[in-house]
Each structure stands twice: as C-alpha cells, then as structure tokens.
Amino acid sequence: MNNQDDFLLFLQVGTGLFWIITYILIIKRGFQDKKYGMPMVAICANISWEFIFLFIYPPDDPQRLITSIWFVLDIIILIQFIIFGRQEFKKYISARFFYLSFFLTLGVSFLIIIAMTVEFHDVEGKYAAFAQNLMMSGLFISLLLKRGNSSGQSISIAVFKMLGTLLASIAFFLYFRTHLITMISIATLIYDLIYIVLLYKFIKKEHKSGKVLLKF
C-alpha cells in the first residue's frame, strides 16, 4: 500500500475505534444511571444500517470487523432502551404503544436505509451513514433538553462521538468528496459542538447544585 492508502486506513480504523469507545461509554453510563443513552430513532437507524451493511451488503475490508463490533454493542444499547426507556415513559404511554412505536420505527428505519442504498447506488452505505449521523447529533441535543439533566450522558461520549464522525468526514472529504456529504459533515460537526457546550453547562450546573459529580 502507498502512503495515501495507509492514511485512509488510519482514518477508517480511527473512526471505527472512536465510535466503539462511544458505544462502550454509552453502555457504561446507561447502567450507572439506569437510563438509556441513545434516542430511539438513532438506535433504530444504527441497528438497521449495521445489519444491512453487515449481512446484505457486506464489505470486504476492515470495515466488516468494525461494523460487527458496532452491531454487537448497539444490541446492548437497544436492550438498555427497551428496559430503561419503558421505565422512563411508563407515566406517559402504555407498554403496548411503547413497544409498537419502537418496532415500527425499527422497520421504517430499515426500509428507508434500503431505499437510500438503492436510490443512490450506494452499497457502502455512506449517504445513509452520514445522514443518520447528522440526525443523531440533533437527537442527542433534543434528549438533553427533554430530560433537563445529563443522565445517561457524559462529556466523554459527546467528544468521542464528535471525533469518530470528524475522522470519517476528513476521509470522505479527501478521497470521496461529494457536495452532499461535505455539507452534512459540516452541519454534524456544528451540532456536535453545540451538544458538547450544552452538556457541559448542564453538568456544571448540576455539579454546583451538588446533584452529581462532573461526568467525564
């Protein structure tokens, strides 16, 4: 391999590693706080993407191993949502509606990603991945504001998520540049930075009030 291939592999592995760390931290914080750490739509989109590009359109490069690890970790995050999400929403909706909403969202997510793959002739899943990453960044902000506290979340999760996305964005900008992915990457970075600032403010306020220690 030449230097360009080596650097691309470095960015690919780095992206995978940072997201693996992100998922592990989400799982860890979820069990500590007894709260789900990823919004429902994001979980459904992630699981769907990983299933599609692991079993239907499997890659031949190191991404296959990375996606396999993501898939296993996301299953744990999904289980956390089923357990802790049901507890969080039981005051507002019935168990039947909770599970129906989840499986409906999972099915819709799967079909939309398949449709995007066919529409864009994108068997690597790059357009769907970047689009749902932008969505996820917005959903994390929404989750923080909805709860009004930092439960289930931490600065480390926010930072590693941003770094994983940033490395992927650099890789695509350098080697597979498209106008759409470039714009999505910039927007995602902006929302990730907003999320980090907001989360820090929430945690700092909680720390001053004596409710929690700083979560890193």
ABEGO torsion letter per residue (X at the ends): XBAAAAAAAAAAAAAAAAAAAAAAAAAAAAAAAGBBABBAAAAAAAAAAAAAAAAABBBABAAAAAAAAAAAAAAAAAAAAAAAAAAAAAAABBAAAAAAAAAAAAAAAAAAAAAAAAAAGBAAGAAAAAAAAAAAAAAAAAAAAAAGBABGBBAAAAAAAAAAAAAAAAAAAAAABBAAAAAAAAAAAAAAAAAAAAAAAAAAAAAAAGABBBBX
